[in-house]
Amino acid sequence: MKKLVTVLGMGIAAVLACPAQAQGPADYPARAVTLVMPYSAGTGIDTATRALAEKLRVGMKAPFIVQNKVGAGGNIGSEFVARSAPDGYTLLVVANTLAMNPSLYKNLPYDPVKDFASVGLLFKGAMVLVASSKVPARNLAEFIAAAAKAPGQYNYASSGVGTPQHLAMELLKEATGMNIVHIPHKGAGEAVTAIAGGQVEVGFVPIQSALAQIEAGKMHALAVSSPVRQEALPSVATVAESVGKPFDVDLWYGLFAPAGTPPAVIDKLHRQMQAALAEPDMRQSLKAQGMTGAVSTPTELNALVRADLARWARVIEARGIAAN
């Protein structure tokens, strides 16, 4: 009798194990996948990620749902994914703030290297340094000269303390010796409104966020943050051209999974991501958001995070920046 009970128990255990096996790496994804977005709905990166989610849904035959978890400079969404099960069903789409926040926040609740498995780069986008139409300068050299004549009298807007827009301007101040005052705002939209309205003189903003105001004549472009000129603003010089020094502060966005996610799952996601970003309508959708596809290997993204951790730690310490 005991032997029969044992055999039956083993049989029941085998049956119960079948659903778990059905949801292993070989059958991934067997249910909905959540893409956590630590930024507000309706932003350029949110729109681009939703377009990608639809491509992944079709390609991987499972729902990909974008969930906005906003707050604390992206830390709330990032921590949520870091603490999620490493099964590939909760993923993070995050900007280079992932490599900035460790130097900004004293008690960061996750490690950007140890707590995540890199899947690959998704998108890249440049910023443009814009000035209010009330500012006479029409290029970066003219603005630097004007700021030199009135140290501390000009202000610059950013999307908030420790954001790429903030750090890009601090890097520019370091390179040029400009003395201008930081006025942080709650997001790129507020920063653009402040500059266009003349409440603040200048600021770095994502290109797509600025185009309408530039075309309306409420702002003018002084320089772009990328190492090459941008298709959307072909006549606008790069910062590097303008100051005669290297300058490269692109916005990048990557896809990450919790550490410990099976390599087979990472590989499936990476291959499908590459295919999605190569589709013509996806490229057009990104172009409309001022971005381009930027596929990398998981190893390359991991190396980029490590390099940016060191780069921004130096800038943040040198400029005395702290978020808390």
C-alpha positions as CSV (number, residue, x, y, z in Angstrom):
1,M,0.0,0.0,0.0
2,K,2.8,2.4,0.9
3,K,4.5,1.6,-2.4
4,L,1.2,2.4,-4.3
5,V,0.9,5.7,-2.4
6,T,4.5,6.5,-3.3
7,V,3.9,5.7,-7.0
8,L,0.7,7.8,-7.1
9,G,2.5,10.7,-5.4
10,M,5.2,10.6,-7.9
11,G,2.7,10.6,-10.7
12,I,0.8,13.5,-9.3
13,A,4.0,15.4,-8.8
14,A,4.9,14.8,-12.5
15,V,1.6,16.1,-13.7
16,L,1.8,19.2,-11.5
17,A,5.3,19.9,-12.9
18,C,4.0,20.0,-16.4
19,P,2.7,23.6,-16.3
20,A,6.0,24.8,-15.0
21,Q,7.9,23.0,-17.7
22,A,5.5,24.5,-20.3
23,Q,6.6,27.9,-19.1
24,G,10.3,27.2,-19.3
25,P,12.8,29.0,-21.6
26,A,12.0,26.7,-24.6
27,D,8.3,27.9,-24.6
28,Y,9.0,31.5,-23.6
29,P,6.8,33.6,-23.6
30,A,3.9,31.5,-22.5
31,R,2.0,34.5,-21.0
32,A,2.0,38.3,-21.0
33,V,5.3,40.1,-20.6
34,T,5.4,43.5,-18.8
35,L,7.7,46.2,-20.0
36,V,8.2,48.6,-17.1
37,M,8.7,52.2,-18.1
38,P,9.9,54.5,-15.3
39,Y,8.8,57.5,-17.3
40,S,5.4,59.2,-17.9
41,A,2.9,58.1,-20.5
42,G,2.9,60.1,-23.7
43,T,6.6,60.9,-23.7
44,G,8.7,60.1,-26.8
45,I,10.3,57.1,-25.2
46,D,6.9,55.8,-24.0
47,T,5.5,56.1,-27.5
48,A,8.5,54.3,-29.0
49,T,8.3,51.5,-26.4
50,R,4.6,51.0,-27.1
51,A,5.4,50.7,-30.8
52,L,8.1,48.1,-30.0
53,A,5.7,46.2,-27.7
54,E,3.3,45.7,-30.6
55,K,6.1,44.4,-32.8
56,L,7.2,42.0,-30.0
57,R,3.6,40.9,-29.5
58,V,3.3,39.9,-33.2
59,G,6.8,38.3,-33.3
60,M,6.7,36.4,-30.1
61,K,2.9,35.6,-30.1
62,A,2.3,36.9,-26.6
63,P,1.1,40.2,-25.2
64,F,3.8,42.8,-24.3
65,I,2.3,45.3,-21.9
66,V,3.9,48.7,-21.1
67,Q,3.5,49.7,-17.5
68,N,4.5,53.2,-16.4
69,K,6.1,53.2,-12.9
70,V,7.2,56.8,-12.4
71,G,9.1,58.5,-9.6
72,A,12.4,59.1,-7.8
73,G,14.4,59.7,-11.0
74,G,13.4,56.3,-12.5
75,N,14.4,54.4,-9.3
76,I,10.9,53.2,-8.5
77,G,10.5,51.4,-11.8
78,S,14.1,50.1,-11.8
79,E,13.8,48.7,-8.3
80,F,10.6,47.0,-9.2
81,V,12.2,45.1,-12.0
82,A,15.4,44.3,-10.0
83,R,13.2,42.7,-7.4
84,S,11.0,40.7,-9.9
85,A,11.3,37.0,-10.7
86,P,14.1,36.3,-13.2
87,D,11.9,34.6,-15.6
88,G,11.7,37.1,-18.5
89,Y,8.1,38.2,-17.7
90,T,9.1,41.6,-16.1
91,L,11.5,43.7,-18.1
92,L,12.9,47.3,-17.8
93,V,13.2,49.9,-20.5
94,V,15.4,52.6,-19.1
95,A,17.6,55.5,-20.1
96,N,21.2,56.2,-19.3
97,T,19.9,57.5,-16.0
98,L,20.5,53.9,-14.9
99,A,24.2,54.7,-14.9
100,M,23.8,58.2,-13.4
101,N,21.6,57.5,-10.4
102,P,24.2,55.5,-8.4
103,S,26.3,58.7,-8.0
104,L,23.2,60.8,-7.3
105,Y,21.3,58.8,-4.7
106,K,23.1,57.8,-1.5
107,N,20.9,54.8,-0.7
108,L,20.0,53.4,-4.1
109,P,17.9,50.2,-3.6
110,Y,19.5,48.3,-6.5
111,D,22.8,47.8,-8.2
112,P,22.7,48.7,-11.9
113,V,25.3,46.0,-12.8
114,K,24.6,43.2,-10.3
115,D,20.8,43.3,-10.2
116,F,20.2,43.3,-14.0
117,A,20.9,41.2,-17.0
118,S,21.4,43.3,-20.2
119,V,19.3,42.4,-23.2
120,G,20.5,45.1,-25.6
121,L,20.3,48.7,-26.6
122,L,16.9,49.8,-28.0
123,F,17.0,53.4,-29.0
124,K,19.3,56.5,-29.1
125,G,18.4,60.1,-29.4
126,A,20.2,63.4,-29.3
127,M,19.5,66.6,-27.4
128,V,19.5,70.1,-28.7
129,L,20.7,73.1,-26.7
130,V,18.0,75.7,-27.3
131,A,17.7,79.3,-26.3
132,S,14.6,81.6,-25.9
133,S,13.9,83.8,-28.8
134,K,14.6,86.7,-26.4
135,V,18.3,85.7,-26.3
136,P,20.2,87.5,-29.0
137,A,22.8,84.6,-29.5
138,R,22.1,82.4,-32.5
139,N,24.8,79.8,-32.0
140,L,26.7,78.3,-29.1
141,A,29.8,80.5,-29.6
142,E,27.7,83.6,-29.4
143,F,26.0,82.4,-26.2
144,I,29.3,81.5,-24.5
145,A,30.5,85.0,-25.3
146,A,27.4,86.6,-23.9
147,A,27.5,84.5,-20.7
148,A,31.1,85.4,-20.2
149,K,30.1,89.1,-20.1
150,A,27.4,88.5,-17.5
151,P,28.5,85.7,-15.2
152,G,25.7,84.2,-13.1
153,Q,23.1,86.3,-14.9
154,Y,21.8,83.6,-17.3
155,N,19.7,80.6,-16.2
156,Y,19.3,77.1,-17.8
157,A,16.4,74.7,-17.5
158,S,16.6,70.9,-17.1
159,S,14.1,68.1,-16.7
160,G,15.2,67.8,-13.1
161,V,18.3,67.3,-10.9
162,G,20.5,64.5,-12.1
163,T,18.8,64.0,-15.5
164,P,20.8,63.7,-18.7
165,Q,19.7,67.3,-19.6
166,H,21.1,68.6,-16.3
167,L,24.4,66.6,-16.6
168,A,24.9,67.6,-20.2
169,M,24.8,71.3,-19.3
170,E,27.1,70.8,-16.4
171,L,29.5,69.0,-18.7
172,L,29.3,71.9,-21.1
173,K,29.9,74.4,-18.3
174,E,33.0,72.4,-17.3
175,A,34.3,72.4,-20.9
176,T,33.7,76.2,-21.4
177,G,33.9,77.8,-18.0
178,M,30.4,79.3,-18.3
179,N,28.8,80.5,-15.1
180,I,25.1,80.0,-15.6
181,V,22.5,79.0,-13.0
182,H,20.5,75.7,-12.9
183,I,16.7,75.9,-12.7
184,P,15.3,72.3,-12.5
185,H,11.8,71.5,-13.8
186,K,9.5,68.5,-13.7
187,G,10.2,66.9,-17.1
188,A,11.2,68.1,-20.5
189,G,7.8,69.5,-21.3
190,E,8.0,72.0,-18.4
191,A,11.6,72.9,-19.4
192,V,10.6,73.6,-23.0
193,T,7.7,75.8,-21.9
194,A,9.9,77.8,-19.6
195,I,12.5,78.4,-22.3
196,A,9.9,79.2,-25.0
197,G,8.2,81.6,-22.6
198,G,11.4,83.4,-21.8
199,Q,11.4,82.6,-18.1
200,V,14.7,80.7,-18.6
201,E,17.3,81.5,-21.2
202,V,18.6,78.1,-22.4
203,G,18.6,74.4,-21.8
204,F,19.3,71.0,-23.3
205,V,16.1,69.2,-24.3
206,P,15.3,66.1,-26.5
207,I,15.2,67.2,-30.1
208,Q,11.7,66.1,-30.8
209,S,10.4,68.0,-27.7
210,A,11.9,71.2,-29.2
211,L,11.1,71.1,-32.9
212,A,7.6,72.6,-32.8
213,Q,8.8,75.6,-30.7
214,I,11.8,76.1,-33.0
215,E,9.6,76.1,-36.1
216,A,7.3,78.6,-34.4
217,G,10.2,80.9,-33.7
218,K,9.8,80.8,-29.9
219,M,13.2,79.1,-29.5
220,H,16.3,78.8,-31.6
221,A,18.8,75.9,-31.7
222,L,22.4,76.6,-30.6
223,A,24.0,73.2,-30.9
224,V,23.2,69.4,-30.7
225,S,24.7,67.1,-28.0
226,S,25.6,64.3,-30.4
227,P,29.0,63.8,-32.0
228,V,27.4,64.2,-35.5
229,R,24.8,66.6,-36.8
230,Q,21.2,65.5,-36.7
231,E,18.9,64.9,-39.7
232,A,16.1,66.9,-38.0
233,L,18.4,70.0,-37.6
234,P,21.0,69.6,-40.3
235,S,22.2,73.2,-40.2
236,V,22.8,73.1,-36.4
237,A,26.4,72.4,-35.4
238,T,27.4,69.9,-32.7
239,V,28.7,71.1,-29.4
240,A,32.0,69.5,-30.3
241,E,32.3,71.6,-33.4
242,S,31.4,74.7,-31.5
243,V,33.8,74.4,-28.6
244,G,36.6,72.5,-30.3
245,K,36.5,69.7,-27.7
246,P,35.0,66.2,-27.6
247,F,31.4,66.2,-26.5
248,D,28.9,63.4,-26.7
249,V,25.8,63.2,-24.6
250,D,23.3,61.1,-26.5
251,L,20.3,59.7,-24.7
252,W,20.3,56.0,-24.9
253,Y,17.6,53.5,-23.8
254,G,18.2,49.8,-23.1
255,L,16.2,46.7,-22.3
256,F,17.1,44.9,-19.1
257,A,15.9,41.8,-17.3
258,P,16.3,40.8,-13.6
259,A,19.7,39.2,-12.9
260,G,19.5,35.5,-13.2
261,T,17.1,35.4,-16.1
262,P,17.9,32.3,-18.3
263,P,20.4,33.0,-21.1
264,A,17.9,31.3,-23.5
265,V,15.3,33.9,-22.7
266,I,17.7,36.8,-23.1
267,D,18.7,35.4,-26.5
268,K,15.1,35.1,-27.7
269,L,14.3,38.7,-26.6
270,H,17.5,40.0,-28.2
271,R,16.9,38.3,-31.5
272,Q,13.2,39.4,-31.7
273,M,14.2,43.0,-30.6
274,Q,16.7,43.2,-33.5
275,A,14.1,42.0,-36.0
276,A,11.5,44.5,-34.7
277,L,13.9,47.5,-34.8
278,A,14.9,46.6,-38.4
279,E,11.3,46.9,-39.7
280,P,10.8,50.0,-41.9
281,D,7.7,51.2,-40.1
282,M,9.4,50.9,-36.7
283,R,12.3,53.0,-38.0
284,Q,9.8,55.6,-39.2
285,S,8.0,55.6,-35.9
286,L,11.3,56.2,-34.1
287,K,12.3,58.9,-36.5
288,A,9.0,60.7,-35.6
289,Q,10.1,60.6,-31.9
290,G,13.6,62.0,-32.8
291,M,15.2,58.6,-32.1
292,T,16.9,55.8,-34.0
293,G,17.2,52.1,-33.4
294,A,20.4,51.2,-31.6
295,V,20.7,47.5,-31.3
296,S,23.7,46.1,-29.4
297,T,24.7,42.7,-27.9
298,P,24.0,42.2,-24.2
299,T,27.7,42.3,-23.6
300,E,28.1,45.6,-25.4
301,L,25.2,47.1,-23.3
302,N,26.8,45.9,-20.1
303,A,30.1,47.5,-21.1
304,L,28.3,50.7,-21.9
305,V,26.6,50.8,-18.5
306,R,30.0,50.2,-16.7
307,A,31.7,52.9,-18.8
308,D,28.9,55.4,-18.1
309,L,28.9,54.7,-14.4
310,A,32.6,55.8,-14.3
311,R,32.0,58.8,-16.6
312,W,29.1,60.3,-14.8
313,A,30.5,59.6,-11.3
314,R,33.4,61.8,-12.3
315,V,31.1,64.6,-13.6
316,I,28.7,64.4,-10.7
317,E,31.5,64.6,-8.1
318,A,33.4,67.3,-9.9
319,R,30.2,69.5,-10.2
320,G,29.0,68.8,-6.6
321,I,25.6,67.4,-7.8
322,A,23.3,65.4,-5.5
323,A,19.7,64.4,-5.8
324,N,19.2,63.7,-2.1
